[in-house]
């Protein structure tokens, strides 16, 4: 799954992909309500917009593709 995740990051360079080890970064597991590994969280403007639990490459691909189509805020929109 790690290789697949890396390939997604290459395919969608405008999306920031992060790998977080919840055993190393204390508090993330509880704060983000992670109950199983792997868990993929899709975040926009610090808000979770989707969550995929489990190593389902097809589902992850589909959801990331949909996420990539979400409009990005311009600097003007943020002001």
N, C-alpha and C positions, 0 to 999 in steps of 0.2 A: 504493500500500500504506500510505503514511503516514496518509491519511485514514481508511482502514479501521481501522488501529491506534488512532487517536484515537476513533473510534466505539466500539470495544470498551472503551476506558477509560471512556467515558461510560456504557455499558451495565452495566459491572461496577464501580461506584464503591468497593466494598469491597476491590478488588484494586489494588495499586500497580503501575502501568505505567511503565516507564522506557525511554527511548531513549538508547542509549550509542553514541557514535561511537568505534569502536575505534582509529581513527587519532589521535583527540584524547586518549583515556584509555589511555595506554600500559600494557601488561601484561594488560589485560582479555581480549584475543584469545587469548593463550596460556593464561591461568589458566582461562578458561571453555571452552577447546577449540573456538573459533570458527574454522571453516575456509572458510565461504562467507557471503555476505550476500544477503538478510537471514537472521539466525538469531534465533529466539525461544526464550528459556529461561523455563521456568516453575519458580519457586523457592518452597519453603515451609520456613520455619524455617532459612534459609541452606543448604538442600539442594536440588539440582536434581531435580525430579520428572518433567520432560518437556522435550523439545527438538524444535523444528520448524525445519528448514532449508529455505529457499526461500520464495517469495512465493505460497503457496497459501492464499488467503483462507478457503476452505471448511474446510480442515484446521485452520487456526489457530482459526477460530470454534468448531469442534467440540471441540478440545482445551481451549480457554479455558473453554468451557461446562462441560466435565467437571471442570476444575480448580476452577471456582467452586463446585462441589458438594462439594468436599472439606471435611470438618469443620474448623472453626477451633478452635484451642486457646484456652481461656479463661485468664485470668490465674491462676486457681486450678490449672489443669492444669500450668502452667509452673512453679509453686512446688515 
